[in-house]
Amino acid sequence: MPGTLLAAGIVATTTLLAAGLAAAGGASIASQRAAGAADAAALAAADAASGAVTGEPCTRAAELAAAAGAHIVRCEIEGLYAVVDVSVPYAGLAATARARAGPAPGSQ
């Protein structure tokens, strides 16, 4: 009987550890998706702000974020620079990321 309880405890502990690692891995993936979506959205907004592409900068950013499964939380245009915050849902929570894009300093 004690061996059965020990085996059940080991199985339960292993199951909980595996579930925790899976949740942490999923959160890491959501975080990376948010970072990629923020980068793409900021670049799209900066391109629109500079006139390299047509359209309103924050609308372009929202389109790119949506294509990556994210949504825009904040979009600010400062001259030719764009700052974008995005959110990606994960397990009832949200992974967020911020990106800034524009011309290199001194290149204007």
Secondary structure, DSSP 8 states (H G I E B T S, - for coil): -HHHHHHHHHHHHHHHHHHHHHHHHHHHHHHHHHHHHHHHHHHHHHHHHHTSS-S-HHHHHHHHHHHTT-EEEEEEEETTEEEEEEEEEETTEEEEEEEEE-S-TT--
